[in-house]
Amino acid sequence: MPILNSIASWLMKKRMHQIELFIKYPVDVQMEWMSSLVRDAADTEYGRKFGFSDITNYRQFSEQIPLNDYESLKPWIERTRRGEQSLLWHSEIRWFAKSSGTTDKSKFLPVSDESLDGCHYNAGRDMVTLWCYNHPDTQLFTGKNLALGGSFKEDHFGEHNSFHGDVSAIIIQNLPMWADFFRAPDVSIALMDEWEAKLEKIALSMMDENVTSIAGVPSWMLVLVRRILEKKNKKDLREIWPNLEVYFHGGVSFTPYKEQFCELFGNNKVEFLQLYNASEGFFGIQDQVHSDEMLLMLDYGIFYEFIEVRDMAVPDASRRTIQLEEVRIGIDYSMIITTNAGLWRYQLGDVIRFTSTNPYRFKISGRTRQHINVFGEELMVHNTDAALAIACEKANARVTEYTVAPIFMSNNAGAHEWLIEFEKAPQNFDYFVAQLDEALKRQNSDYEAKRYNNYVLYTPVIRALPAQSFYKWLKKNNKLGGQYKVPRLSNERLVLEEIKALANI
């Protein structure tokens, strides 16, 4: 195994040359991908409709191809699911990633062979490559990577079969041999459909293995790790997996979970590496040891465009899209992607903020649909995550999950109602509320203005929930496991009221 570790580390380091190339020539790489994507899909039904064969530059690309969301592409996707091919993409598509969206409506995102190989598997290789590059003495390949994923199902449309499920399950099912060699648990367990039974079997099968890295959504990884600790009757993971080096995490903000993982890991040896992966593709990887900024991955078969968040209020046809070379540091942008699975100028719904343009590094700000702007406060997820972390530190508290929605009042003023599940509740609840409110004011000037003298917004209403309240909501809505998560912020009260009803408050 030490020899294998040395060989694998050497191979991963060779990939750094290609990463350095797209860092050095980002605009050229992106324009090559734009040209390649329209060329490959020129003879598809979608490509013929929008004149792909005539597109030679970005101006034509942005003028001829409309901005899309899921609803505008859904008819093409549904036809593909039922067996028609060469509609959005030139190669056969039989796999569809079921979206982890926060509404009951499911989205089925196409996954082509090109996106599996060129995007998802390359990203898996690159997250290890960047780890090895920054940790030349790594022993990562002397043990197993515990990858926590979802499940998939087969659909029957007459004589045609297709498959849908969590993107992590699609990746696991189709893994190349080199990647599957280091992954655990066994596929028969990893792809189980019943989530609670799967967690139990993963815990039993992995608690005595030599695990050197773990990967998965923080909320579900936390459940698994605690179950393993309980079964082994241990306080921290160093007693179970002494060679654990890194936790690769993505899917949700890590801020509410970091302190809990640090405590469970029991020392400073285990590091965290942040990823930006989604059902639609894989977009960013943390490439520095001491910063959780992520490097925008530019050679995964994805062409990026951006819209300033302030322009999102206008109709699609009036929205000004810009290329990578035009973005500025410190501005919130909604991401638009064109992929090698046939998502054309697709409005992802995620908001990012660039921290550097040489190279292009960024942080996730939130989602265009997960914010609160009922009273003009423009509150984003990164505001609430940061403020909650500050309040927890000052009040000596720890939070497991939370969600926020507006309280509508008849006198033109309102408030925000928070449902919080505490792992460790604050001793002085009023102090916690005051610190959260003050932190929100410092994080967001619009919120601060609306809170002035309680003219528009009153003090937040914070409700502590019993343990497992969010888990019960996820289970009731068939959202256990994979990349499913509780929406943090909403302009409506539907989710919040459902959770309150389950918690009997």
Secondary structure, 3 states (H helix, E strand, C coil): CHHHHHHHHHHHHHHHHHHHHHHHCHHHHHHHHHHHHHHHCCCCHHHHHCCHHHCCCHHHHHHHCCCECHHHHHHHHHHHHCCCCCCCCCCCCCEEEECCCCCCCCCEEEECHHHHHHHHHHHHHHHHHHHHHHCCCCCHHHCEEEECCCCEEEEEECCEEEEEECHHHHHHHCCCHHHHCCEECCHHHHCCCCHHHHHHHHHHHHCCCCEEEEEECHHHHHHHHHHHHHHHCCCCHHHCCCCCCEEEECCCCCCCCHHHHHHHHCCCCCEEEEEEEECCEEEEEECCCCCCCEEECCCCCEEEEEEEHHHCCCCHHHCCCECHHHCCCCCEEEEEEEECCCCCCEEEEEEEEEEEECCEEEEEEEECCEEECCCCCCEEHHHHHHHHHHHHHHHCCEEEEEEEEEECCCCCCEEEEEEEEEEECCCCHHHHHHHHHHHHHHHCHHHHHHHHHHCCECCCEEEECCCCHHHHHHHHCCCCCCCCCCCCECCCCHHHHHHHHHHCC
